[in-house]
Amino acid sequence: CLYAVLARQGYFPKDEILTLRKVGSRLQGHPDKAFLPILETTSGSLGQGLSISNGIALAAKLDRLDIRVYCLLGDGELDEGQIWEAAMTSSHYKLDNVCAIVDYNKFQIDGSVKEVKNLEPLVKKWKAFNWHAIEIDGHNFKEIMDAYDELDRIEGKPTIIIAHTIKGKGVSFMENNLDWHGVAPKREHLDKALKELETEEKALKSEYDRI
């Protein structure tokens, strides 16, 4: 998704997308600032994003900048201890300009979240770290928009939005199917997926227009 946006904005040729994750390509699974200077940071092991967000948010407060920092987290990523260290730091410094969103689809690369490392009671855990917690249906536009609107009313603590989602939503043969975690579809699968997603897109647009 990041590389597609950068290509559309002209940071590199669109054809370069076809080199994704190939040997010698600068478009690897984890974006690298050394090859793409437009990036603010190089990613790597999971769990670093919230710490980086804290740093940006704290610097903004010191500089009296009225900004909010958003950090998207995977549910499997919450296995990492660094996440919880960062969560403690966010609340300690009262970073109410930090909003983390958990894509809670209940699956990770090695199996279900419940089997690999059960996160429940997830909401209570974040509240115990003195975060404001919001639970939503991650596929419902109104709930998403309402959650973002709520951020302006929270003072003195960071906010976590726990978005319950379906892995592979919108593509029947990919939904809740671990075999597709990080796997590129072949042509026949791609054609079928795009056809299903066109139908899903029309339904989503209709829902959005109603809001």
N, C-alpha and C positions, 0 to 999 in steps of 0.2 A: 504494500500500500504506500509506504514512504517513497520507494523508488519510482512508483507510477506517478505520484504527485510531482516529484522533482523533475521527472522527464517531461511531463506536461507543461511545467513551468520553464522548461528550456535549459535546465542545469546540465543536462547531457542528452545525447541523441536518443530518441525513443527506441531505436533498434538495439541499443545497448542493453535494454531490459532482457533480451534473449540470452545474455551471458550470465544471468542470475545464478549465483552459487557455483559457477564453473571455475576450474583452476585458472588463476591469472586474472580473473575478473575483479573489479573493484566493488562489485555489487554482491557482497557475501551475506550470509544469514544474519550476521550481526553487523550493522552499519559501522564503518570505520572512518573517523574524521580525517585520518592521514590521507585517505584517498578522495574523500568528499568534504572539503573544507567548509562547505555551507552548513554542515552539521555542527551543533553546539557541543556534542560529546560523542565519544565512542562507546557503544554498548558492548556487553560481553556476558559474563555470568548473570543469571537472573538475580533480581533482588536489589540492583543498584539504583533503579529509577527513583524510588521514594527518597533516598538519601540525596540524590542530585536535586530533586524538587525542593527539598528542605533548604538546601544551600541557596537556590535561586530565590525562594520565598523570603528567607531571612535577609539576604542582600537587598531585596526590594524594600523590605520594611526599614532597613537602616538608611536606604536612600530616599525614603518617603515616596516610593512609587506605588500608585494605586493599581496593582495588578493581581491576578489570581493565577496560581500554577496548578495545572491539571496533570495527574499521573495515572496512567492506565496500568492496572496490575492483573496478571493472570492468577487464577485460583491456585494452580500448581506452584506458582511463584511464591505464594505465601508460606511454602515449606521452608523458605530461606530465613535464617535467623536475622539477617541484616534488615529485613522488612520490619521486624518487631523492634529492633534497635532504633530504626528510623521513626517508627510510629511513636515511640517513647519521646524521641527528640522533638517531633512535631508538636506534641502536646506540651512538653516542657517549655518551649519557646512561644507557646500560644499562637502558632502559625495558622490563624484563621483565613489566610490567603492560600492555603493548600487544600486541594480537593483531590482525593484518590478515588478511583473507580475500579471496583473488582469485577472482572468478567467471570462471573460465577456459573460456569457451565457444567461443573461437577466432574470434569475429566481432565487428565493431563497425559503426557506422553507414555507413561508406564501403566496406565489404568485409571480406574475411577479415583477421584480425590478421597472418597471415603475409605477405599482399600489401601491406598498408598500412604496417606497421612490425613486422617480425619480432621477437618477444620472446625467442626461444630463444637460449641455454640459460637458461630462466627461473629454475629452482631454483639453478643455480650463481651467477647474478647476485645473488640475495638472500643466499646464503651468503657471497658476496664482500663484502657489506655487513655481515657479521657478524650475520646473523639466523639463528635456528633455523628450518629449513624443513621443512614436512610436506606431502606430496602425497597427495591423496585423490580418490576418486570422489565428486563433489559431490551425487550422487543416492542414495548409500548411507548409510542412517541409522547403521549401526554404525561405519563409517569416520569419519563426522562426529563422533559421540559419543566415539570413541577419541581423535580429534585434540584435542578440547576437554579430555579427561581428561589428556592429555599435558602440557598447559600448566602444570599445577601442579608438574611436575618440572623445569621450565626456569628457571634462575636467571642473571641478569646479562646477558640479551640478549632482544630482542623476538622474537616468533614470527610467521611467515607461513604461512598454510594455503592452499595452491594447490589449489583445488577444480575438477577437470575436470568440466565440465557440458555440457549440450546446450541451445543457444539455443531457447527456445520449447518446452521439454520437456513432453510430455504432450498436446500438440495437434498432430496429424499434419501439418496444412497450414501450421503455423507453425514447426515444427522446422527449424532451420538456414536459415530463409527471411528474408533481409534486408528484404524488402518489408514485413514487420510490425514493423520497428524503430520504435517510437514512434507507431504507427498504431492508432487505435481501431477495433475490429471493428464491422461493420454487424450488424444484428439476426440475419440468417441465419447469419453467421459465428459470432456469439456463442452462438447456440443449439447449434450443432454443437460448438463448443469446450467449452461447459459439460458437454455430454453425455460427451465424451471425458474430461474432467477428473474427472467422477464415477467413471468406471471406474478412472482413475489413482489417485484418492483411496482407493478400496477396496483397491487393490493396495499402496499405501504404508502404509495402516493395518495390513494383514496383515503386512507386513514389520516395521513398528514393534513390533507385538505379539509377534513372534518374538524380538525383542531383549530 
